[in-house]
Amino acid sequence: MIVSASRRTDIPAFYAPWLERRLEDGFVLVRNPRNPAQVRRISLAPDDVDCFVFWTKDARPLSGLLDRLDGAGYPYYFQWTVTPYGSGLEPGIAPKEEILAAFRALAGRLGSHRVVWRYDPVIVSEQYPAERHREEFSRMCRFLEGSTERCVLSFVDIYRKNRGRGFREASPEIMHGLVRSFAGSAAGRGISLHTCCEAEDFGGEGIPRGACVDRTLAERIAGHPLDAGKDRNQRPLCGCAASADIGAYDTCPAGCLYCYAVRDLRTAEANRARHDPDSPFLVP
């Protein structure tokens, strides 16, 4: 079983002590987002976890847990989002130079294949026009050369939870132009570029659709084949392998305006206040 931690919230940045306690107890309880009365018990015993996939914008709070993960023999890798956005869009994220330095430090410890860079989502706006994205992406590629093998890219999608926040979907012409530029910058630094759940086909630019929960990468890290088919619970264009997600929606207090996993910051902060590190649930 691959464990996703988590598409729904940033466990490494905000809930590392809870995860440590869950590893001690060997299980977690997760409510079905569509039916909260339905509760699933997920084993976190080393023999039951084929690989952890950690999703984050700042892995530093989890750094104290890495020795425990390594000592218990858990395979794991990170999906680490680093974008060019400032506090207007990402008010709860540390300065990007700090984040980039921490990314490089983690890759130096784990290996570049185990820290996947997410440039996600791409928001084209008056403040962040296409040319700024080209410049910022190229700069980040230079900084992260040798610290990651892969970059996952997606353009902003408009969901119920982020509708009304002024975002617009980029035109196909802008998207293809940016992807061509990104592909050149990434390839020049030894980074392969993949898209995530994009309806637009960028095969002409040589950019394949990727899998964030990647069975092939998990097998490479675990050192053996995994019995994990396609995740049928995700969007049709998602290429991810099946996984058990141990997070909960409306619990990330980072406040990113484009987030699809948080209804509003007040709700997330209220749930964060209810959080008990000793509870088997992320939010009791």
C-alpha positions in Angstrom: 0.0 0.0 0.0 1.3 3.5 -1.0 0.4 6.1 1.7 -0.3 9.6 0.5 0.5 12.3 3.1 -1.3 14.2 1.7 -3.2 15.7 -1.3 -5.7 17.2 1.2 -3.3 19.1 3.5 0.3 19.8 4.2 1.2 17.2 6.8 5.0 17.7 6.7 4.7 21.5 7.3 1.9 21.6 9.9 1.3 18.1 11.4 4.7 16.4 11.8 4.2 15.7 15.5 0.9 14.0 14.8 2.5 11.8 12.1 5.2 10.8 14.5 2.6 9.7 17.1 0.8 7.8 14.4 3.9 5.9 13.4 4.4 5.0 17.1 0.9 3.7 17.3 1.1 2.0 13.9 -2.2 3.3 12.4 -4.3 6.3 11.5 -8.1 6.8 11.3 -9.4 8.7 8.2 -12.9 9.8 7.5 -14.3 9.5 4.0 -14.6 13.1 2.7 -17.9 12.4 1.0 -19.3 10.5 4.0 -17.7 11.5 7.3 -19.5 8.7 9.2 -17.5 6.2 7.2 -14.1 5.7 8.9 -11.2 3.8 7.6 -8.3 2.4 9.7 -5.1 2.5 7.8 -2.1 0.6 9.0 1.2 2.4 9.1 3.2 -0.6 10.2 6.5 -0.8 8.1 5.4 -4.1 6.6 2.2 -2.6 5.3 3.5 0.6 3.8 5.1 0.2 0.4 6.0 3.8 0.2 5.1 7.2 1.7 4.5 10.1 -0.7 4.8 13.4 1.2 3.2 16.5 -0.4 4.4 19.8 1.0 5.5 23.4 0.5 8.0 23.2 3.4 9.4 19.9 4.5 11.6 21.3 7.2 9.3 20.5 10.2 9.4 16.9 9.2 13.2 16.7 9.1 13.4 15.4 12.7 11.3 12.4 11.7 13.5 11.3 8.8 15.9 9.2 11.0 12.9 7.4 12.4 11.5 6.7 8.9 14.9 5.5 7.7 15.5 3.4 10.8 12.1 1.6 10.4 12.8 1.0 6.7 10.0 3.1 5.2 10.5 3.9 1.5 9.4 7.5 0.9 9.7 10.5 -1.4 8.6 14.1 -1.5 6.4 16.1 -3.8 7.6 19.6 -2.9 5.8 22.7 -4.4 8.0 25.7 -5.1 6.3 28.5 -7.0 7.3 32.2 -7.7 4.3 33.6 -5.8 4.6 36.1 -2.9 2.5 36.6 0.2 -0.4 37.9 -1.9 -1.1 34.4 -3.1 0.8 32.3 -0.5 0.6 34.2 2.8 1.7 31.4 5.0 4.8 30.3 3.1 8.3 31.2 4.1 10.5 33.3 1.8 11.3 31.3 -1.4 15.1 31.6 -1.0 14.7 29.7 2.3 12.5 27.1 0.7 14.8 26.6 -2.2 17.8 26.1 0.1 15.9 23.7 2.3 14.8 21.8 -0.9 18.5 21.4 -1.9 19.5 20.3 1.6 16.8 17.6 1.6 17.8 16.3 -1.8 21.4 16.2 -0.6 20.4 13.9 2.1 17.9 11.7 0.2 19.0 11.8 -3.4 17.7 14.0 -6.2 15.2 11.3 -7.4 13.4 11.4 -4.0 12.5 15.1 -4.1 10.2 15.9 -6.9 9.7 19.6 -7.7 6.1 20.9 -8.3 5.7 24.2 -10.2 2.0 24.1 -9.5 -0.3 25.8 -10.3 0.8 28.1 -13.0 -1.3 31.3 -12.6 -1.0 33.7 -15.5 -2.1 37.2 -14.4 -1.3 40.8 -14.5 1.1 40.4 -11.6 2.5 37.1 -12.9 2.5 37.4 -16.7 4.0 34.7 -18.9 7.4 36.4 -19.2 7.7 36.5 -15.4 7.0 32.8 -15.2 9.7 32.1 -17.9 12.2 34.0 -15.9 11.3 32.6 -12.5 11.2 29.0 -13.7 14.5 29.3 -15.4 16.0 30.8 -12.2 14.6 28.0 -10.1 15.9 25.4 -12.6 19.4 26.8 -12.2 19.2 26.7 -8.4 17.8 23.2 -8.3 20.1 21.6 -10.9 21.4 18.4 -9.4 18.8 18.5 -6.6 15.8 17.1 -8.5 15.3 14.8 -11.5 11.7 15.8 -12.2 9.4 18.8 -12.3 5.6 18.4 -12.2 3.7 21.2 -13.9 0.0 22.2 -14.0 -2.0 25.2 -14.8 -4.5 26.6 -12.3 -7.9 24.9 -12.4 -11.0 26.6 -11.2 -12.8 24.6 -8.5 -15.8 25.3 -6.3 -13.4 26.1 -3.4 -11.3 28.6 -5.3 -13.9 30.1 -7.6 -14.5 33.8 -7.2 -10.9 34.6 -6.3 -10.1 36.3 -9.6 -8.3 33.4 -11.3 -8.6 32.8 -15.0 -7.5 29.8 -17.0 -4.7 30.6 -19.5 -5.4 30.3 -23.2 -4.0 27.3 -25.1 -1.5 29.6 -26.9 -0.1 31.0 -23.6 0.1 27.5 -22.1 1.9 26.0 -25.1 4.3 28.9 -25.2 5.1 28.6 -21.5 5.5 24.8 -21.7 8.0 25.1 -24.6 10.0 27.6 -22.6 9.9 25.5 -19.4 10.9 22.4 -21.2 14.0 24.1 -22.6 15.0 25.5 -19.2 14.4 22.2 -17.4 16.2 20.0 -20.0 19.2 22.3 -19.9 19.5 21.5 -16.1 18.9 17.8 -16.3 15.3 18.0 -15.1 12.5 16.1 -16.9 9.2 18.0 -17.1 5.8 16.3 -16.7 2.2 17.6 -16.5 -0.4 16.8 -13.9 -4.0 16.2 -14.9 -3.8 18.6 -17.8 -6.6 18.3 -20.4 -4.3 20.2 -22.9 -2.0 17.8 -24.7 1.7 18.9 -24.6 3.0 15.9 -26.4 4.1 18.2 -29.3 6.5 19.9 -26.8 7.7 16.5 -25.7 6.1 16.8 -22.3 4.3 13.6 -21.1 1.5 13.4 -18.6 3.0 12.3 -15.3 2.0 10.5 -12.2 2.5 12.2 -8.8 1.9 9.0 -6.9 4.3 7.2 -9.2 4.5 3.4 -9.0 7.7 3.3 -11.0 9.5 5.7 -8.7 8.1 4.0 -5.6 9.4 0.7 -6.9 12.8 2.3 -7.5 12.9 3.5 -3.9 11.5 0.4 -2.3 13.7 -1.9 -4.4 10.9 -4.3 -5.4 7.8 -4.5 -7.5 4.5 -3.1 -6.0 1.0 -4.3 -6.5 -0.6 -0.9 -7.2 -3.0 -0.2 -10.0 -4.3 3.1 -11.3 -6.2 5.2 -8.7 -9.8 5.2 -9.9 -10.8 7.7 -7.3 -9.0 10.6 -8.9 -9.8 12.7 -12.0 -9.9 10.9 -15.3 -6.7 12.4 -16.6 -4.8 11.5 -13.4 -2.0 9.0 -13.9 -1.4 8.3 -10.2 -1.2 4.8 -8.7 -3.7 3.9 -6.1 -2.9 5.1 -2.6 -4.4 5.6 0.9 -4.5 9.3 1.7 -4.2 10.0 5.5 -5.0 13.8 5.4 -8.2 15.8 5.7 -9.6 18.7 3.7 -10.0 22.1 5.3 -7.1 21.7 7.6 -4.2 23.5 5.9 -3.6 27.0 7.5 -1.1 28.2 4.9 -3.8 30.3 3.2 -2.9 29.8 -0.4 -5.6 31.6 -2.4 -5.7 29.1 -5.2 -6.0 26.0 -3.0 -8.7 23.5 -3.9 -8.5 21.7 -0.6 -9.6 24.5 1.7 -13.0 26.2 1.6 -11.7 29.3 3.5 -8.9 30.1 5.8 -11.2 30.6 8.8 -12.4 27.0 8.6 -8.9 25.7 8.2 -7.7 27.6 11.2 -10.6 26.4 13.3 -9.9 22.8 12.4 -6.2 23.4 13.1 -7.2 24.6 16.6 -9.2 21.4 17.1 -6.3 19.2 16.1 -4.9 16.9 18.8 -1.5 15.4 18.1 -2.4 12.3 20.1 -5.7 11.6 18.2 -5.7 8.9 15.6 -7.7 11.4 13.5 -6.0 14.5 12.0 -9.0 16.4 13.3 -11.0 14.7 16.1 
